[in-house]
Amino acid sequence: MDGKLFLGVADNNQYAVAVVGDSVGRIIATSVGGSVNHQYHGISQARKNLRVLLTRALGYFNPGCLEGACFTYKWDPVASDQEMACVIQGVLSAKEIRVENFVRSCTLGMNTDKDRMLLVGGQTNLVVFENNGGVRFQMREDPTASDLRRRLVEKLEIEANLNGHQELHELLELHQNGDLIGALDELARSGNPLALELIHEIAHDLVSLVIKMTKHFQSYDPVIGLYGQVLFGSRLVYERVSYLIEILFPQAQVKEATLAPAKGAYLSTLVNRKPYCEPEVISNSSLTWGNLEQRGWLYANGEQVAERNDQQIF
């Protein structure tokens, strides 16, 4: 190890996940915080969130300690390399700043010699597939289909006289978009039939994306990673999606891929430096999270973050 550190950041307009690693592929720190998308939140707020993200990851803030940084955004394209250089001014002094395609970051962050797929449940559902020959495919769902608030309103209009209607109406009034899925999950667990029905519909839509992508499968034992606010915010959705995939593809390996996009962004900074990277080693277990039981979406310091236990990173 030469002492050089590299940063990868994955952003979905609501929150950002950071991975910091060395020059041989060892991840040494991770963190989660507010979005660093300047086009959505403004340059000033993006810089502030980036500074907090780095401080949480490293425990201190030294902008000169990073050799390179790569950013990837779910909503492509957000920025050019040159535009990001303006955003990080005064926050980072990395020698190389780049913006990576989100789809490429997703597959690069899933380290396997098998066919790989990342299923993303969020504001827009997305599935990314790459076979072991490096050929990549992607499919996005119509954004209106994954608009949870719209789906709740439609459910209330159609099922106006059914049991559970009033509770669902109150949920819609009391909760903002960011925590709707968690509130819906809790309501479904309490036995509300309309909430449970909607949870199953959401899970079905996500699994349908996986089924549509099977035409590109070279084998039926791919590694399938699950990622995104809808999957992590609702344990019922996560469990239902996992269950259905395991029935449809019993040879597939289904995993939670919490850090895949950010890890892929970090690895992008190393692609041109080394022909390969050693397996990552986690050295700060208090800050790492991935492949673990989701305990709920929280608001910390006004920012939406995911609270997780420590486990092996996918």
Secondary structure, 3 states (H helix, E strand, C coil): CCCCEEEEEEECCCEEEEEEEECCCCEEEEEEEECCCHHHHCHHHHHHHHHHHHHHHHCCCCHHHEEEEEEEECCCCCCCHHHHHHHCCCCCCCCEEEEECHHHHHHHCCCCCCCEEEEECCCCCEEEEECCCCCEEEEECCHHHHCHHHHHHHHHHHCCCCCCHHHHHHHHHHCCHHHHHHHHHHHHHCCCHHHHHHHHHHHHHHHHHHHHHHHHCCCCCCEEEEECHHHHHCHHHHHHHHHHHHHHCCCCEEEECCCHHHHHHHHHCCCCCCCCCCCCCCCCCCCCCCCCCEEEEEEECCEEEEEECCCCCC
